[in-house]
Amino acid sequence: MNANFGENHRNSSLDLIKKMLYNYYMDMFVALADPTRRNILELLAGRGELPATAIYEQFAVSPQAISQHLKVLREAKLVEMEKRAQKHLYRLNPETLSQFETWVQQTRQRWEESF
């Protein structure tokens, strides 16, 4: 048996974890890169839970376009959607936002420590 197998396996596991975290944050950054999606997040932050129709009404683009933006935000776990009867209710995902805030604080701390 290869003596380096355990170390190689450990390194590949760490690489996989790093890649997963990278993809997780990249999904979040991709979602946040679009101004319409940032506006949706700001709308939800100011008003709390909203039905999809109330979100659509705030934008000059089609409901289908906003639906796609909401899908990206859901996939990035920035918003949560709950079905109640015929309504799709959206709200911010506080857990993901907290993780993002922690990442920003850690990055800022590393940056400040480098000076």
TORBAFI-960581 format. One line per field, with one value per atom (N, C-alpha, C, O): x, y, z; atom name. Coordinates in nm, 4 decimals, always signed. Example, Ala and Ser with C-alpha at 12.3 -4.5 7.8 and 13.67 -1.06 7.14 Angstrom:
REM TORBAFI-960581
px = +1.3190 | +1.2300 | +1.3200 | +1.4236 | +1.2850 | +1.3670 | +1.2900 | +1.3409
py = -0.5690 | -0.4500 | -0.3300 | -0.3319 | -0.2250 | -0.1060 | +0.0030 | +0.1138
pz = +0.7800 | +0.7800 | +0.7800 | +0.8465 | +0.7080 | +0.7140 | +0.7870 | +0.8039
name = N | CA | C | O | N | CA | C | O
END
This chain:
REM TORBAFI-960581
px = +0.0837 | +0.0000 | +0.0877 | +0.1926 | +0.0467 | +0.1210 | +0.1244 | +0.0199 | +0.2446 | +0.2599 | +0.1991 | +0.1588 | +0.1921 | +0.1370 | -0.0143 | -0.0738 | -0.0777 | -0.2213 | -0.3016 | -0.3867 | -0.2752 | -0.3505 | -0.3356 | -0.4330 | -0.2121 | -0.1875 | -0.2520 | -0.3123 | -0.2392 | -0.3013 | -0.4524 | -0.5160 | -0.5105 | -0.6556 | -0.6997 | -0.8004 | -0.6230 | -0.6544 | -0.6471 | -0.7345 | -0.5415 | -0.5274 | -0.6413 | -0.6935 | -0.6804 | -0.7895 | -0.9207 | -1.0040 | -0.9399 | -1.0606 | -1.0624 | -1.1660 | -0.9469 | -0.9385 | -0.9628 | -1.0301 | -0.9077 | -0.9298 | -1.0778 | -1.1300 | -1.1447 | -1.2881 | -1.3663 | -1.4561 | -1.3330 | -1.4010 | -1.3764 | -1.4695 | -1.2525 | -1.2212 | -1.3000 | -1.3524 | -1.3082 | -1.3814 | -1.5295 | -1.5927 | -1.5849 | -1.7263 | -1.7517 | -1.8484 | -1.6659 | -1.6810 | -1.6637 | -1.7373 | -1.5665 | -1.5438 | -1.6689 | -1.7143 | -1.7254 | -1.8463 | -1.9622 | -2.0416 | -1.9732 | -2.0791 | -2.0695 | -2.1687 | -1.9501 | -1.9336 | -1.9428 | -1.9941 | -1.8937 | -1.9038 | -2.0494 | -2.0877 | -2.1320 | -2.2746 | -2.3346 | -2.4160 | -2.2937 | -2.3446 | -2.2984 | -2.3773 | -2.1708 | -2.1190 | -2.1813 | -2.2105 | -2.2014 | -2.2677 | -2.4079 | -2.4515 | -2.4780 | -2.6136 | -2.6123 | -2.6996 | -2.5150 | -2.5082 | -2.4552 | -2.4675 | -2.3970 | -2.3378 | -2.4428 | -2.4125 | -2.5643 | -2.6688 | -2.7452 | -2.7929 | -2.7576 | -2.8258 | -2.9736 | -3.0256 | -3.0409 | -3.1820 | -3.1931 | -3.2825 | -3.1033 | -3.1076 | -3.0719 | -3.1293 | -2.9789 | -2.9482 | -3.0695 | -3.0983 | -3.1409 | -3.2622 | -3.3696 | -3.4401 | -3.3820 | -3.4781 | -3.4409 | -3.5278 | -3.3127 | -3.2686 | -3.2968 | -3.3406 | -3.2721 | -3.2998 | -3.4492 | -3.4894 | -3.5305 | -3.6755 | -3.7196 | -3.7990 | -3.6690 | -3.7044 | -3.6503 | -3.7148 | -3.5335 | -3.4772 | -3.5650 | -3.5814 | -3.6210 | -3.7035 | -3.8464 | -3.9105 | -3.8969 | -4.0390 | -4.0628 | -4.1769 | -3.9586 | -3.9760 | -4.0243 | -3.9773 | -4.1167 | -4.1700 | -4.2669 | -4.3545 | -4.2487 | -4.3352 | -4.3766 | -4.2981 | -4.4996 | -4.5381 | -4.4675 | -4.4321 | -4.4481 | -4.3794 | -4.4458 | -4.3769 | -4.5795 | -4.6493 | -4.6142 | -4.6030 | -4.5968 | -4.5588 | -4.4170 | -4.3861 | -4.3316 | -4.1950 | -4.1983 | -4.1327 | -4.2747 | -4.2851 | -4.3289 | -4.2775 | -4.4237 | -4.4823 | -4.3823 | -4.4076 | -4.2718 | -4.1730 | -4.0737 | -3.9902 | -4.0822 | -3.9831 | -4.0486 | -4.1606 | -3.9786 | -4.0300 | -4.0111 | -4.0600 | -3.9421 | -3.9204 | -4.0331 | -4.1148 | -4.0379 | -4.1469 | -4.1422 | -4.0359 | -4.2571 | -4.2597 | -4.1696 | -4.1106 | -4.1589 | -4.0721 | -3.9253 | -3.8503 | -3.8853 | -3.7471 | -3.7214 | -3.6173 | -3.8149 | -3.7991 | -3.8009 | -3.7282 | -3.8830 | -3.8870 | -3.7501 | -3.7077 | -3.6817 | -3.5474 | -3.4487 | -3.3627 | -3.4610 | -3.3749 | -3.4002 | -3.3060 | -3.5262 | -3.5595 | -3.5035 | -3.4596 | -3.5051 | -3.4494 | -3.2998 | -3.2507 | -3.2278 | -3.0833 | -3.0600 | -2.9701 | -3.1404 | -3.1262 | -3.1572 | -3.0912 | -3.2564 | -3.2877 | -3.1725 | -3.1317 | -3.1202 | -3.0103 | -2.8848 | -2.8075 | -2.8652 | -2.7508 | -2.7827 | -2.6989 | -2.9040 | -2.9515 | -2.9578 | -2.9510 | -2.9708 | -2.9847 | -3.1287 | -3.1531 | -3.2233 | -3.3645 | -3.4251 | -3.3757 | -3.5322 | -3.6101 | -3.7479 | -3.7985 | -3.8083 | -3.9425 | -4.0304 | -3.9915 | -4.1493 | -4.2459 | -4.3767 | -4.4227 | -4.4352 | -4.5649 | -4.6743 | -4.6746 | -4.7668 | -4.8861 | -5.0049 | -5.0234 | -5.0837 | -5.1976 | -5.1450 | -5.0635 | -5.1906 | -5.1474 | -5.0320 | -4.9870 | -4.9834 | -4.8786 | -4.7409 | -4.7248 | -4.6423 | -4.5013 | -4.4492 | -4.4393 | -4.4163 | -4.3674 | -4.2160 | -4.1580 | -4.1533 | -4.0074 | -3.9634 | -4.0282 | -3.8516 | -3.7890 | -3.6383 | -3.5919 | -3.5639 | -3.4188 | -3.3866 | -3.4611 | -3.2758 | -3.2273 | -3.1235 | -3.0092 | -3.1610 | -3.0681 | -2.9417 | -2.8361 | -2.9513 | -2.8341 | -2.7272 | -2.6098 | -2.7665 | -2.6706 | -2.6146 | -2.4951 | -2.6998 | -2.6519 | -2.5531 | -2.4561 | -2.5783 | -2.4858 | -2.3518 | -2.2463 | -2.3556 | -2.2314 | -2.1546 | -2.0320 | -2.2263 | -2.1621 | -2.0989 | -1.9869 | -2.1705 | -2.1177 | -1.9910 | -1.8943 | -1.9913 | -1.8728 | -1.7558 | -1.6434 | -1.7812 | -1.6759 | -1.6174 | -1.4957 | -1.7046 | -1.6582 | -1.5721 | -1.4664 | -1.6167 | -1.5400 | -1.4037 | -1.3030 | -1.4003 | -1.2727 | -1.1792 | -1.0589 | -1.2337 | -1.1526 | -1.0985 | -0.9819 | -1.1826 | -1.1387 | -1.0285 | -0.9304 | -1.0444 | -0.9447 | -0.8108 | -0.7060 | -0.8132 | -0.6889 | -0.6236 | -0.5017 | -0.7046 | -0.6528 | -0.5876 | -0.4779 | -0.6560 | -0.6023 | -0.4751 | -0.3844 | -0.4677 | -0.3489 | -0.2290 | -0.1149 | -0.2544 | -0.1430 | -0.0698 | +0.0339 | -0.1221 | -0.0553 | +0.0143 | +0.0756
py = -0.1185 | +0.0000 | +0.1240 | +0.1259 | +0.2251 | +0.3492 | +0.4220 | +0.4471 | +0.4561 | +0.5248 | +0.6634 | +0.7155 | +0.7237 | +0.8591 | +0.8605 | +0.9676 | +0.7414 | +0.7355 | +0.8190 | +0.8983 | +0.8016 | +0.8755 | +1.0253 | +1.1001 | +1.0687 | +1.2121 | +1.2636 | +1.3709 | +1.1870 | +1.2280 | +1.2339 | +1.3258 | +1.1352 | +1.1325 | +1.2542 | +1.3179 | +1.2851 | +1.4007 | +1.5298 | +1.6157 | +1.5432 | +1.6621 | +1.6745 | +1.7839 | +1.5620 | +1.5691 | +1.6037 | +1.6745 | +1.5546 | +1.5894 | +1.7380 | +1.8036 | +1.7907 | +1.9340 | +2.0164 | +2.1194 | +1.9706 | +2.0411 | +2.0425 | +2.1433 | +1.9294 | +1.9221 | +2.0181 | +2.0876 | +2.0223 | +2.1136 | +2.2586 | +2.3392 | +2.2917 | +2.4274 | +2.4624 | +2.5731 | +2.3672 | +2.3917 | +2.4131 | +2.5003 | +2.3323 | +2.3480 | +2.4850 | +2.5520 | +2.5272 | +2.6592 | +2.7693 | +2.8679 | +2.7523 | +2.8510 | +2.8637 | +2.9746 | +2.7490 | +2.7526 | +2.8144 | +2.8883 | +2.7853 | +2.8421 | +2.9948 | +3.0642 | +3.0463 | +3.1914 | +3.2520 | +3.3628 | +3.1812 | +3.2346 | +3.2457 | +3.3443 | +3.1460 | +3.1553 | +3.2787 | +3.3488 | +3.3044 | +3.4201 | +3.5492 | +3.6417 | +3.5542 | +3.6746 | +3.6954 | +3.8086 | +3.5886 | +3.5998 | +3.6552 | +3.7432 | +3.6035 | +3.6517 | +3.7996 | +3.8756 | +3.8397 | +3.9784 | +4.0745 | +4.1960 | +4.0222 | +4.1077 | +4.1840 | +4.2889 | +4.1340 | +4.1962 | +4.3008 | +4.2705 | +4.4231 | +4.5291 | +4.4995 | +4.5400 | +4.4310 | +4.3974 | +4.3022 | +4.3168 | +4.2055 | +4.1120 | +4.1819 | +4.1510 | +4.2746 | +4.3514 | +4.4342 | +4.4467 | +4.4908 | +4.5670 | +4.4782 | +4.5209 | +4.3560 | +4.2626 | +4.2358 | +4.2352 | +4.2138 | +4.1896 | +4.3109 | +4.2959 | +4.4300 | +4.5515 | +4.5656 | +4.6069 | +4.5318 | +4.5361 | +4.4413 | +4.4791 | +4.3202 | +4.2234 | +4.2642 | +4.2403 | +4.3249 | +4.3710 | +4.4797 | +4.4859 | +4.5645 | +4.6744 | +4.6360 | +4.6979 | +4.5346 | +4.5001 | +4.3619 | +4.3261 | +4.2852 | +4.1505 | +4.0542 | +4.0566 | +3.9709 | +3.8689 | +3.9320 | +4.0105 | +3.8954 | +3.9490 | +3.8383 | +3.7481 | +3.8454 | +3.7533 | +3.7924 | +3.9085 | +3.6937 | +3.7186 | +3.8313 | +3.9137 | +3.8361 | +3.9407 | +4.0803 | +4.1733 | +4.0961 | +4.2275 | +4.2641 | +4.3820 | +4.1654 | +4.1914 | +4.2306 | +4.3267 | +4.1562 | +4.1860 | +4.3293 | +4.3973 | +4.3750 | +4.5078 | +4.6217 | +4.7347 | +4.5935 | +4.6971 | +4.7216 | +4.8116 | +4.6425 | +4.6496 | +4.6693 | +4.6237 | +4.7372 | +4.7669 | +4.6499 | +4.6554 | +4.5458 | +4.4303 | +4.3292 | +4.3434 | +4.2286 | +4.1308 | +4.0454 | +4.0272 | +3.9940 | +3.9009 | +3.7792 | +3.7268 | +3.7342 | +3.6200 | +3.6534 | +3.5694 | +3.7764 | +3.8175 | +3.8211 | +3.7743 | +3.8758 | +3.8805 | +3.7390 | +3.7092 | +3.6522 | +3.5129 | +3.4468 | +3.3701 | +3.4761 | +3.4220 | +3.4783 | +3.4059 | +3.6066 | +3.6670 | +3.6011 | +3.5725 | +3.5775 | +3.5119 | +3.3695 | +3.3228 | +3.3022 | +3.1673 | +3.1699 | +3.0863 | +3.2650 | +3.2770 | +3.3048 | +3.2467 | +3.3931 | +3.4253 | +3.3031 | +3.2817 | +3.2236 | +3.1001 | +3.0008 | +2.9417 | +2.9827 | +2.8877 | +2.9286 | +2.8434 | +3.0576 | +3.1078 | +3.1086 | +3.1457 | +3.0675 | +3.0601 | +3.1961 | +3.2045 | +3.3015 | +3.4359 | +3.4660 | +3.5479 | +3.3997 | +3.4144 | +3.2756 | +3.1757 | +3.2736 | +3.1523 | +3.1759 | +3.2881 | +3.0708 | +3.0806 | +2.9783 | +2.8633 | +3.0229 | +2.9345 | +2.9437 | +3.0531 | +2.8300 | +2.8285 | +2.8264 | +2.7422 | +2.9202 | +2.9216 | +2.9383 | +3.0433 | +2.8357 | +2.8321 | +2.8588 | +2.7820 | +2.9666 | +2.9992 | +3.0984 | +3.1372 | +3.1400 | +3.2424 | +3.1810 | +3.0801 | +3.2458 | +3.2170 | +3.3351 | +3.4466 | +3.3105 | +3.4161 | +3.4094 | +3.3030 | +3.5255 | +3.5351 | +3.6152 | +3.7120 | +3.5728 | +3.6457 | +3.6222 | +3.5265 | +3.7104 | +3.6928 | +3.5682 | +3.5302 | +3.5056 | +3.3908 | +3.4426 | +3.4672 | +3.4597 | +3.5207 | +3.4383 | +3.4944 | +3.3059 | +3.2209 | +3.2487 | +3.2646 | +3.2548 | +3.2813 | +3.4220 | +3.4434 | +3.5175 | +3.6551 | +3.6672 | +3.7425 | +3.5928 | +3.5924 | +3.5307 | +3.5819 | +3.4207 | +3.3583 | +3.4528 | +3.4608 | +3.5243 | +3.6204 | +3.7337 | +3.7758 | +3.7824 | +3.8896 | +3.8432 | +3.9186 | +3.7205 | +3.6646 | +3.6582 | +3.6929 | +3.6140 | +3.6068 | +3.7463 | +3.7623 | +3.8460 | +3.9830 | +4.0317 | +4.0911 | +4.0070 | +4.0503 | +3.9814 | +4.0456 | +3.8515 | +3.7788 | +3.8297 | +3.8429 | +3.8584 | +3.9097 | +4.0482 | +4.0779 | +4.1316 | +4.2654 | +4.2561 | +4.3302 | +4.1647 | +4.1484 | +4.1041 | +4.1566 | +4.0086 | +3.9635 | +4.0788 | +4.0951 | +4.1573 | +4.2698 | +4.3720 | +4.4205 | +4.4048 | +4.5022 | +4.4516 | +4.5300 | +4.3203 | +4.2629 | +4.2618 | +4.2508 | +4.2731 | +4.2699 | +4.4027 | +4.4127 | +4.5044 | +4.6354 | +4.6626 | +4.7682
pz = +0.0000 | +0.0000 | +0.0000 | +0.0644 | -0.0699 | -0.0823 | +0.0513 | +0.1113 | +0.0983 | +0.2265 | +0.2241 | +0.3281 | +0.1063 | +0.0948 | +0.0738 | +0.0614 | +0.0698 | +0.0414 | +0.1403 | +0.1000 | +0.2692 | +0.3717 | +0.3562 | +0.3657 | +0.3321 | +0.3143 | +0.1864 | +0.1857 | +0.0775 | -0.0489 | -0.0360 | -0.0875 | +0.0332 | +0.0532 | +0.1353 | +0.1046 | +0.2394 | +0.3248 | +0.2436 | +0.2549 | +0.1609 | +0.0778 | -0.0218 | -0.0436 | -0.0831 | -0.1796 | -0.1099 | -0.1665 | +0.0125 | +0.0885 | +0.1214 | +0.1102 | +0.1620 | +0.1906 | +0.0653 | +0.0697 | -0.0464 | -0.1729 | -0.2097 | -0.2574 | -0.1870 | -0.2162 | -0.1274 | -0.1750 | +0.0003 | +0.0926 | +0.0505 | +0.0486 | +0.0169 | -0.0283 | -0.1540 | -0.1664 | -0.2475 | -0.3712 | -0.3431 | -0.4026 | -0.2514 | -0.2171 | -0.1555 | -0.1915 | -0.0631 | -0.0011 | -0.1044 | -0.1038 | -0.1930 | -0.2989 | -0.3848 | -0.4128 | -0.4273 | -0.5090 | -0.4331 | -0.4912 | -0.3039 | -0.2223 | -0.2199 | -0.2423 | -0.1928 | -0.1891 | -0.3276 | -0.3430 | -0.4296 | -0.5652 | -0.6073 | -0.6703 | -0.5735 | -0.6037 | -0.5388 | -0.5991 | -0.4154 | -0.3442 | -0.4133 | -0.4324 | -0.4501 | -0.5149 | -0.6525 | -0.6910 | -0.7256 | -0.8563 | -0.8369 | -0.9111 | -0.7371 | -0.7097 | -0.6711 | -0.7130 | -0.5923 | -0.5457 | -0.6516 | -0.6363 | -0.7574 | -0.8611 | -0.9407 | -0.9975 | -0.9457 | -1.0266 | -0.9456 | -0.8362 | -0.9970 | -0.9214 | -0.8940 | -0.7900 | -0.9835 | -0.9587 | -0.8404 | -0.7571 | -0.8325 | -0.7206 | -0.5894 | -0.4850 | -0.5945 | -0.4729 | -0.4316 | -0.3125 | -0.5288 | -0.4980 | -0.4356 | -0.3442 | -0.4842 | -0.4250 | -0.2790 | -0.1918 | -0.2525 | -0.1146 | -0.0263 | +0.0877 | -0.0784 | -0.0015 | +0.0252 | +0.1340 | -0.0726 | -0.0568 | +0.0542 | +0.1404 | +0.0525 | +0.1559 | +0.2930 | +0.3950 | +0.2951 | +0.4225 | +0.4838 | +0.6056 | +0.3992 | +0.4491 | +0.4803 | +0.5651 | +0.4127 | +0.4291 | +0.4880 | +0.5171 | +0.5057 | +0.5606 | +0.4549 | +0.3412 | +0.4917 | +0.4017 | +0.3014 | +0.3378 | +0.1737 | +0.0679 | -0.0285 | -0.0576 | -0.0776 | -0.1845 | -0.3145 | -0.3353 | -0.4005 | -0.5272 | -0.6050 | -0.6652 | -0.6046 | -0.6810 | -0.6313 | -0.7112 | -0.5010 | -0.4467 | -0.4887 | -0.5067 | -0.5044 | -0.5506 | -0.6981 | -0.7383 | -0.7792 | -0.9227 | -0.9455 | -1.0343 | -0.8656 | -0.8842 | -0.8621 | -0.9038 | -0.7985 | -0.7674 | -0.8805 | -0.8712 | -0.9867 | -1.0932 | -1.2289 | -1.2522 | -1.3174 | -1.4517 | -1.5486 | -1.6615 | -1.5070 | -1.5937 | -1.5749 | -1.4838 | -1.6594 | -1.6558 | -1.5284 | -1.4691 | -1.4878 | -1.3738 | -1.3969 | -1.3024 | -1.5229 | -1.5523 | -1.5241 | -1.4743 | -1.5561 | -1.5293 | -1.3783 | -1.3320 | -1.3024 | -1.1563 | -1.0993 | -1.0045 | -1.1565 | -1.1128 | -1.1290 | -1.0426 | -1.2384 | -1.2596 | -1.1576 | -1.1075 | -1.1271 | -1.0244 | -0.8888 | -0.8148 | -0.8567 | -0.7303 | -0.7258 | -0.6207 | -0.8383 | -0.8455 | -0.8142 | -0.7382 | -0.8722 | -0.8457 | -0.6973 | -0.6365 | -0.6394 | -0.4970 | -0.4096 | -0.3079 | -0.4482 | -0.3747 | -0.3853 | -0.2853 | -0.5056 | -0.5250 | -0.4491 | -0.4053 | -0.4340 | -0.3564 | -0.2068 | -0.1246 | -0.1732 | -0.0349 | +0.0337 | +0.1563 | -0.0446 | +0.0117 | +0.0520 | +0.1405 | -0.0130 | +0.0244 | +0.0426 | -0.0098 | +0.1178 | +0.1374 | +0.0785 | +0.0802 | +0.0269 | -0.0288 | +0.0405 | +0.0609 | +0.0759 | +0.1387 | +0.0602 | +0.0275 | +0.0307 | -0.0370 | +0.0684 | +0.1583 | +0.0560 | +0.1397 | +0.0477 | -0.0139 | +0.0392 | -0.0541 | -0.1945 | -0.2456 | -0.2572 | -0.3940 | -0.3967 | -0.5046 | -0.2807 | -0.2748 | -0.2536 | -0.1850 | -0.3150 | -0.2887 | -0.2077 | -0.2589 | -0.0820 | +0.0058 | +0.0163 | +0.0377 | +0.0009 | +0.0046 | +0.1253 | +0.1653 | +0.1825 | +0.2933 | +0.2861 | +0.2242 | +0.3499 | +0.3561 | +0.4368 | +0.5271 | +0.4036 | +0.4795 | +0.5784 | +0.5399 | +0.7053 | +0.8014 | +0.8246 | +0.8538 | +0.8120 | +0.8333 | +0.7283 | +0.7621 | +0.6022 | +0.4952 | +0.5059 | +0.4851 | +0.5380 | +0.5518 | +0.6676 | +0.6596 | +0.7746 | +0.8878 | +0.8480 | +0.8854 | +0.7723 | +0.7254 | +0.6346 | +0.6419 | +0.5492 | +0.4598 | +0.5402 | +0.5115 | +0.6401 | +0.7252 | +0.7972 | +0.8075 | +0.8467 | +0.9124 | +0.8155 | +0.8517 | +0.6922 | +0.5918 | +0.5649 | +0.5556 | +0.5526 | +0.5268 | +0.6438 | +0.6225 | +0.7660 | +0.8832 | +0.8898 | +0.9196 | +0.8621 | +0.8636 | +0.7553 | +0.7779 | +0.6381 | +0.5275 | +0.5624 | +0.5369 | +0.6201 | +0.6614 | +0.7661 | +0.7602 | +0.8624 | +0.9669 | +0.9070 | +0.9449 | +0.8145 | +0.7496 | +0.6740 | +0.6773 | +0.6067 | +0.5299 | +0.6233 | +0.5958 | +0.7349 | +0.8294 | +0.8958 | +0.9238 | +0.9215 | +0.9834 | +0.8898 | +0.9345 | +0.7614 | +0.6664 | +0.6594 | +0.5938 | +0.7258 | +0.7240 | +0.8519 | +0.8676
name = N | CA | C | O | N | CA | C | O | N | CA | C | O | N | CA | C | O | N | CA | C | O | N | CA | C | O | N | CA | C | O | N | CA | C | O | N | CA | C | O | N | CA | C | O | N | CA | C | O | N | CA | C | O | N | CA | C | O | N | CA | C | O | N | CA | C | O | N | CA | C | O | N | CA | C | O | N | CA | C | O | N | CA | C | O | N | CA | C | O | N | CA | C | O | N | CA | C | O | N | CA | C | O | N | CA | C | O | N | CA | C | O | N | CA | C | O | N | CA | C | O | N | CA | C | O | N | CA | C | O | N | CA | C | O | N | CA | C | O | N | CA | C | O | N | CA | C | O | N | CA | C | O | N | CA | C | O | N | CA | C | O | N | CA | C | O | N | CA | C | O | N | CA | C | O | N | CA | C | O | N | CA | C | O | N | CA | C | O | N | CA | C | O | N | CA | C | O | N | CA | C | O | N | CA | C | O | N | CA | C | O | N | CA | C | O | N | CA | C | O | N | CA | C | O | N | CA | C | O | N | CA | C | O | N | CA | C | O | N | CA | C | O | N | CA | C | O | N | CA | C | O | N | CA | C | O | N | CA | C | O | N | CA | C | O | N | CA | C | O | N | CA | C | O | N | CA | C | O | N | CA | C | O | N | CA | C | O | N | CA | C | O | N | CA | C | O | N | CA | C | O | N | CA | C | O | N | CA | C | O | N | CA | C | O | N | CA | C | O | N | CA | C | O | N | CA | C | O | N | CA | C | O | N | CA | C | O | N | CA | C | O | N | CA | C | O | N | CA | C | O | N | CA | C | O | N | CA | C | O | N | CA | C | O | N | CA | C | O | N | CA | C | O | N | CA | C | O | N | CA | C | O | N | CA | C | O | N | CA | C | O | N | CA | C | O | N | CA | C | O | N | CA | C | O | N | CA | C | O | N | CA | C | O | N | CA | C | O | N | CA | C | O | N | CA | C | O | N | CA | C | O | N | CA | C | O | N | CA | C | O | N | CA | C | O | N | CA | C | O | N | CA | C | O | N | CA | C | O | N | CA | C | O | N | CA | C | O | N | CA | C | O | N | CA | C | O | N | CA | C | O | N | CA | C | O | N | CA | C | O | N | CA | C | O | N | CA | C | O | N | CA | C | O | N | CA | C | O | N | CA | C | O | N | CA | C | O
END
